[in-house]
Amino acid sequence: MKSPKLSPYVLGAVLALAAPVALRAAGELNLFGWSEYVPQTVIDGFTKQTGIKVNFETYSSNEEMISKLVAGGGRYDLVQPSDYAAEAMIRQKLLAPLDTAKLTHLKNLMPEFVRRPHDPEGRFTVPYMSGTVGIVVNTEKVKTPVKGYRDVFQPRFKDRIVVLNDSREIVTWALYSLGLPINAIDAGSLANARPLVASWVKLVKVFDSDSPKTPLLNGDVDLGIVWSGEAAILWNQNKKFQYVIPAEGAHQYIDVLAIPAGAKNKAEAHQFINFILRPEVSKLVSAAFPYTNPNAAARKLLTAAELANPASYPAGGKLETFRDIGKVAADIDRLVTDLKSAQ
């Protein structure tokens, strides 16, 4: 994704980050992160300040990240798992404990985003950005109220819908619609969800977790269930794109920074985390990718318009985070894959 045009304030921050320092560190950092989530200006600023070269590789799902991390041994020094994935990685001893003495900017984080169930002692992860999964409506095309999942998945919207290409998300929407728990999933609840998911996937035109905003911007679809950061960019482009937290409930995620247990460049990884925690740097992340910023000091630097974006900072709604569900995740993936292939 091309980042939005930078404001004079942000340009000034970029120039400040790019200023050379007297003592430059030597080193390398292998960063493995979500696509469209780390601004190149931030990576460049880190390299210019520290001398550390950043090799950046991206993924589009937590499952892809974990699979490559396990297969690659010590190939990666820093990853960006979502909270529930980090919980599983901690349990599987895939993450290294953090040296918090090296993270002098941890104090900038808002208390509600730290020591969460995925890492209750805050030993392995640092919040990067947070967000929700909600509904985007092109109000110029859809004139009827859209308040929940069943309002989206209607036959009249067939081939006018984009959704995340994420099996657990899709099943979660069905579980919410059926009034079933989203973290205590078993064979019975999956059997109940299956008919609903089967009818829904037939209506979807695009499955896209990388850039679900694109078909909405292009006018290829009129409705979507997407990451809130994508919805925030749509809102900034055109106010016709309304963001809705589904009435049944919605997933709130906290994406974190974590160091793999086999990382070869742990010192450089700590430096990058601490760099991200600086308010002027975190501000740059919000400017390019307007998710919910967990950095209190950075939020003070955001504009009134940024804070008023209803997708970045939604008001109200029932929000729940995912927990690690173990082997059931594979059952969910098989269910959705089978139903999509049967279309």
N, C-alpha and C positions, 0 to 999 in steps of 0.2 A: 504494500500500500504506500502511496505517496503521502507523506505527512502534510497536514494543512500548512498554509503559508504562515510563517512565523511572525509574531508581532514584534515590534521594536523591543519590548521588554524581554521576550524570549531570546531574540537575537543577541541582546546584550548579555544574557546569561550564558548563551553558547560561547560567545567570545571570551567571557570570563573563564569558562571551563577549559577553553582551548589554550589559555595563556600558559607558556612553558614555566616550569619550576626549576629552581637552582639545582636540586638534587633529584635526578631521575632514576627510578628503579628499573632494573632489567627484569625481564620475565615474560611469561605468556599465560594466557587464560583461555581455556576452551569452554565457551558458554553454549549451553544447549537450552533453548527457550522456545516459548510459543511463537508461532508466526504472527507478525503484525502486533508486536507487544513491547519491543525494546527499540527506542528511537536510535537511528544511526548517529545522531548528534551527541547522544549520551555516550555511546561507545567511543566515538572519536574524541570526545572531551576527556574521557578516562585515559585513553592512550596518550594524549598530549600532556596530560598532567603527570602521569606516572611512568611513561615509557613502556608500559605493559601492552603487548600486542594481544588483541582479542580476536579469536577465531569463533565466529558465530554460526551455529547450525540450528535449524528450527524443526519443530514437530507440530502436529495438529491434534494430538490427543495424548492424554496421560499414559494410555496403554502403549502407544508407540514409543514414548519417551522411556518408560521403564524397560521395555523390550530391548531397545538399543543400548540402554545403560548397562543392563545385565550382559548383553552380548559383547559390548565394547570394553569391558574391564575398566581400566583407568583412563579411558579416552576423554572423559568429560570432567571438568573441574567445578562447574556450577550449573544447577538445573533449576527449573521453575515449576515444580509440581503444584497441582491444586491441593487443597487441604486434605481431602480424603486419600489422595494418592500418596501424599507425604506420610499420612498415618500408616499406610501399608508399607511404605519404604522403611520407616522407622522400625516397624515390627520385624521386617525381614533383614534388618541391619544393613541396609543399603546406603544409609546416610551417616556422615561423620558428625560428632558433636562440635558445636561452634565454640570458638574461643571468644566469649563476649567481651573480654578486655580489649580486643582489637576492634570492637564495634562501638565506637564512642558516640555514634549518633542514634543508638537505639532509643534514647530518651525522646526522640521526636515522634515515636509511634503512639497512636491513640490506644488507651488501655483495652478497649473492647475488641481490638484485633490481635491481641497477643495472648499467649497461654490458653489457647482454645483447645477443644477436645483432641484435635489431631496431634498436638504437641503441648500437653498441659504444663510442662515445666519450661517451655521455651528453649530447649537445649539444642534443637536441630534446625529450626526454621525461622525465617524473618519475613513478615508480610511484605509483599511487593505491591499488588493491587487487589482490590476486591470488586465484586460486581454481582449482578443478578441475571437470571435468564427470564426474559419476558417477551411480551407480544409487541410487535411493531405493526401499525396500521397505516396504510396510505389513505388518509381521510378524504382525498379527492376521488378515490375509486370506491371505497367502502363507506357507505352512508349509514349503515345500521350499527348500533352499539356493539362493541367487542369487549367483553369483560373477562372471558375465561377461555380455556382450551377448547371446549365444545363449540364456542362461537367461531373459532378459527376453522376447525375441521368440519366444514359443512360441504355437501356435494356441490353447491353453487359456486364454491371457491376452488373447485378442482383445477389443478395446473396453474393456480395463481398463488401458491404458497411456497415459501422457503423455510426450511427448518435446519437446525444443527444436525450434522452427520455424527450423532453421538447416541449410541444405543441406550445408555443409562438415562440420558435426558428424556428421550422419547418415552421410555417406559415410565419414568417418573411422572410425566404429564398425565398418562393414563391412570396411574395409581392415585394421583391427586383428584382426578375427575371421579374416581370410584370411592373416594373417602378412605383410602388405604394408606398405611404408613409407607414412607419412602426409604426408610433405612432398616426396617425389619421385613425384608423381602424373602419369601419362600416359594416353594413350588405352587402352593395354593394361590397366592396373590399374583404370581406370574400367569397362572391359568386364567384368572379373572381378567387380567389386563390384556391378554392375547387378542380376543375378538375386537377390542377397541383399537389396539395398535394396528391390527390387520386392516380395519376400515380406514384408518387415518393415513397410513403410508401410501395408499392408492390415490390419495388426493394431492400429494406433495409433488411439486414440479422439480424443486432443487433441494438436495441435501448438501449442506456446505457449512463446515465449522471454521474454515479459514477466513472467508470474507462474505458472510451471508448478506451483508449490506448491499453488495454489488448488484444482484438481480432486482433488488428493490429500487436502487438508484436508476437502473437501466429501464425500469418499467416492465420487466419481464414477469414480475409477480406483484401482488397488492398487499400481502400479509406475510408475516414471518414470526418465528419464535427464535430469538437470537440472543447473543451475548449483549449485555447492557452497553458495553463500550462501543459496539457496532451501532446500536440504536442511538447512542449519543452523537456519533458522527453524522448519522442520518438527520437527526434533529438540527444539528448545526448547519447542515446543507439546506434543509427545507423543513419548515415547521409543519408541513402537512403530514410528516411522519410522527405519529403519536405513539408514545411508549406506555404500555399497560402492564402492571403487575397482575398476573392472573388471580381472580378472586378465590380460586381453590387453594392457592399457595404457590410459592415459587422457590427455586433453588438460589441460595446465596452462596457464592464461592469466595474463598480467599486463596489467591495464588501466592506462593511463597518462593523465596530463594533458599536453596539448600546445597550443601556440598556433598557429593557422593563419597562414600567411604574409601573408594579406591583412587580418589583424585590425586594427581601428582603435583598440582600447583595450589595447595590449600591457602598459602599466604596471599597469593594473588586473588583468590576467590574472596577472602575476607576483605581485602582492599576494595574490591568491586562492590560488595554488599554495603560497606560503610559509605562508599561514594554515592550509591543509590539513595541512601538514607539522608543525605544532605538535602535540605529543603529546596534549594535552587535547582538541584538535579531532579528530584522527585516532581517538581513543578513542570519540568520539561517532559517527563513521561506523561503527565496529565494533559499537557497541551497537544501532544501527538496522538495519544490513545486515552480518551476521556472516560476511564473507568472510575470507580470510587476510590479515592486516595486515602489510605490508612495513616498517612503521615500528617500529624496535626500541624507541624511547623510549615509544611508545604501547603496545606490548605489555606493558611493565612496569606499566601502569595497568589492564590487563584483569584480570578476576576469574579465580579458579581454574576456575570453571565455564565461562567463555568460552573459556579456553585448552584445556579438556578436550572441547569440542564436536568430535566426530569428523569432522564435515563441514568445519568451519572450519580445523581443523588435523589432517588425516588422517595416519595413520602408515603409512609405506611405500607400495609400489606403483610401477609403472613409469609415469613421467610425462614427457610431451614437450610442448614449446611448438610452436605453429604458426609456419611461416615464410611469407612472401609467395610465392605460387605463380603470380602473374601471370595470364595469360589462361585458364589451366586452371580458375580459380575460376568463370568463366562457363560452362564445360562442366559443372562439377559442379552448378551451379544449374539448368541446363537438364535434366540427367539427373533430378534429384530432382523438379523441377516436372512433368516429363512423367509420371513414375511416380505421383505423387500425383493428377494429373488423370485417370489411367487407372483409378483405383480404381472 
